[in-house]
Amino acid sequence: MKYFKFMCLFMAVGLLGSSCQSSAPKEEKFKFLADEFADIRIIRYQIPGWDELTFNQKEYIYHLSEAANIGRDIFWDQNFKYALRIRRILENIIENYDGDRDSKDYQDFLVYAKRVFFSNGIHHHYAEDKFIPECSQDYFASLMSNVGLQDEIDYILPILFDPTLYPQRKNISGKGDLLLGSSVNFYENVSRAEAEAFYSKMEDPNDSRPISYGLNSKLVKRDGVVFEEIYKVGGLYGPAIEKIIYHLENASKVAENDTQREYISLLIEYYKTGDLRIWDKYNVAWVQDVDSQIDFINGFVETYNDPLGMKATWEAVVNFKDIEASKRTQIISDNAQWFEDNSPVDPRFKKEEVKGVSAKVITVAQLGGDCHPTSPLGINLPNADWIRKEYGSKSVTIGNISAAYNGAAEESPKSLTTEFSWDEKEIDLLKKYGALTNNIHTDLHECLGHGSGQLLEGTSSNALREYSSALEEARADIFALYYMADPKLVELGIMPSEDAYKASYISYIRNGLFTQFVRIDLGKTVTQAHMRGRKLISEWCYINGKDDNVIEKRVRDGKTFFVINDYAKLRTLFAELLKELQRIKSEGDYNAGRDLIETYAVNIDYDLHKELLERYASLELKPYGGFINPDIIPVKKGDKIIDYKVEYPTDFLQQMLDYGKKYSTLN
């Protein structure tokens, strides 16, 4: 699971916590903010500690990073069947158009192109709705004609401009068929009923180690027959996968140890065969490697984009351990059994023995696929429940990405903190503890939240279907929130004081009830899994705590604020909801999960939403942030590579064009 913390870009709350300051000092006058357009900020991140790595470690990271970038086309194609075709049209225009590039029409086109590159397709990366070019169809047609693409005009322009064609990446509006109404490219001519029937025949309810059915395939119906096209060498995405394997093989030659070579070999075998049993073997071997300094993710991993929550997008992250900052996460993982034993959930749903929980703070060296340009702040893998139970999980908090978010926020003169805080007491708490408690919340969410609890025997890991991602993010979030206020954290030296957790509660509730909706167009509903999880928790606690006025809605000078009046009772509410969320997952109670989501996590008060958008507009901030990858470049002496250096590009659009030339693998 990946964890995205909303609005950390704009908190600018001072201390970044040890994960942001434990490695080499920042390059003097390094500028984090690189570009702004539409609702997006483009940020540069650094790789502190690079110069302290050995030559072999740098070479290992280099090849893993090339493998991370090679899979880019796969993710584009998974997002939308015409995405690669559209991207190449945009690349062609940007590189070859010989008309007026200073006109407003061309600048509007350029903003649209950047949005497409940022979202890896024509649907908003977070809200999932199709966005339309600001320039006219006629002007867009003239651009295409100028670069010799006249034959494509009649076919492509309706896809880009008609709001009724492919309107949503995922159709979770409740209208029409869940799959036939979605634009993601995981299913071809297959309805929800047909997909569920196909996979229900494959699943064995008595299998205690079930594979992740459908994880690495496209489900297709042709001539009335439903079948899978597997992602593998010789199968779907074969040309890209072959080049990924090439760089994995080169990485294996300079790996830190035999353990890394072993699971790289398994990953290559999986890519060659598409066998999900081998994928599980790879994950079992990978999760047990807790000693290597360098680590990576590469594969079809997360299922957020699939309306049914089964099929995974391709992603990659290359990283190395921040040893000093990881002391905090090591304390958490060392005490994992205590947290499991003292959880307020039903004892039936607790693990008797927590195995293999590891946690660390990492420095990312390269982001790819579903992790680029947007990046998670924390990751917990593997996702298979039986592997978590028997072998454990790896959790990471990404220190240098958090540092980059905060660095970009400090370059902005305004922040949300002042605008949406009720009083100076709240502001002071957020300034003093906000960044640190955000990091601790991420640690607990990833290290313990996702790995906590267990399924009852016979419960399918796919039982919650389209609601699974939102419910799982809510479960991990509320686990972390519940323990943020526990005296145990102060005792362990993780939390600096008994009141520090309040900063996390303030920002979370405010965000879940109010400020996160700046990411959504007025009148629309919440669709993204992490946002739904936050709204579910905050709304449920607000409504169920009304009798005790736990969270109060206050209005001053026409502005709305949400204020926590009773932190202790709020924690009690967190405990109650955590119990229910764990029960729903452990028992596979689809109906109860659906009711929670549809009741608390979807609809937004129109007037409140309108007020938020107006107040936010006055701050002139961008609600989304994404990243330019550093370039890792071989340094040669003659024909021999003697080192690998890091350069930090400043032009997002140029990096996208460069990637299009260097890493295109699919037609």
Secondary structure, DSSP 4 states (H G I P E B T S, - for coil): -EE--TTHHHH--S---GGGTSSSPPPTT---EEEEETTEEEEE---TTGGGS-HHHHHHHHHHHHHHHHTHHHHHHHH-TTHHHHHHHHHHHHHH--S-SSSHHHHHHHHHHHHHHHHTSSB-TTT-BB---SS-HHHHHHHHHHTT-GGGHHHHHHHHH-TTSS-BSS--SSSS-TTTT--STTEES--HHHHHHHHHHH--TT-SS---TTTTEEEEEETTEEEEEEBSTTSBTHHHHHHHHHHHHHHHHT-SSHHHHHHHHHHHHHHHH--HHHHHHHHHHHHT--S-SEEEEEEEEE-TTSTTS-S-EEEEEEEEE-TTTHHHHHHHHHTHHHHHHT-SS-GGGS-SS---EEEEEEEEEEEEETTSSS--SEEEE---HHHHHHH-EEEEEEHHHHHHHHHHHHTSS--HHHHH-SSHHHHHHHHHHHHHHHHHHHHHIIIIITTSS-PPTT--TTTTGGGHHHHHHHHHHHHHHHHHT-HHHHHTTSSSSTTTHHHHHHHHHHHHHTGGGGGS-TTPPP-SHHHHHHHHHHHHHHHHTGGGTSEEEEEETTEEEEEES-HHHHHHHHHHHHHHHHHHHHHT-HHHHHHHHHHHSS---HHHHHHHHHHHHHHT--SEEEEEPPEEEEEEETTEEEEEEEE----HHHHHHHHHHHS----
